[in-house]
Amino acid sequence: INIISSFRKLRILTFDEAPLTGRYPVLFNFPLLQELSIGWCHNLKFDLDMLRGFPLLEDLNCNDNQHLTGNISSLRAFKGTLNSLQILRCLSVRGNFMELADFPHLKNLYLYNTPVTGDIRDIKANDFPALENFYLPNTVHGGMNYEFRHVSEVPSFMHTVYLLSQRTPALFSKDCLSTGLGWTLSEDSPDWYEEDESEIRDPPFHLQFVRAGSRRGWSWCTFRGKYSCEINWLDPEPNSGSGDYGTYIEELQGVEHFVGFYRGYYQPPTEAEYRRLIED
């Protein structure tokens, strides 16, 4: 390992399943390094603060490192250089993802399966100016697979996300928005209840965004949108004389095809209402 420290002009450094145990300060002092990747080094002990030995770091990739610790606020040392950040399944990395909001060159932000926190509703117009791809954990309010505690909190949240997606479209891919980023109602919610095992119609505890023409909306639905509640539209209906109206009517029929069993419900029915629907 000490031999590596003699290569003072290293630009790229990768450790993949390296049998390293303990701390190796000599590995974290390369003044010209631009890309660092450390993956599946389960016994290597290091902290995000130690990365200060790479003042020109542009690309950081850390996957499945059990002994990586620290707060992502330490990465502010790379505000002027960092282009891509990927920290996956590192369960001792903490902090608020908004610490990175003013990074001018950050294009990719992946923090999957980390205890990083925050709230996507805090993203303002000038935040993450270069971001093209992001994946936030469910410990972030609105992160992937986030679970809501109450049905009542969802409408205002969805409206805020809609405004955010209009302002910064790059933050949300079309595929992610269509599935509501995996958002669901938590099983710990007082609004949640068990499905009826004799039926294939699950309660609509998942969320999705929908689109017909240029008109966008959202709805509660079952897994993968097989059955949907009524659409909560976020845009007004296109004018019948507009060029988009024909497309809107055609695609609206496809959207409403999934609104049948839960027709008349704009949010999940209560448990009593659901049981009555099953009986009918």
Secondary structure, DSSP 8 states (H G I E B T S, - for coil): -TTGGG-TT--EEEEES----B--GGGG--TT--EEEEES-TTB-EEGGGGGG-TT--EEEEES-TTEEEEGGGGGGGTTT--EEEEES-TEEESBGGGGTT-TT--EEE-TTS--B-BGGG--TTSSTT--EEE--TTSBT-TT-EES-GGGHHHHHHHHHHHHHH-GGGS-HHHHHTGGG-EE-TTSTT-----TT-S-----EEEEEEETTEEEEEEESGGGSSBB--EESS----TTSTTHHHHHHHHHHHHTT-STBTT-SS---HHHHHHHHH-
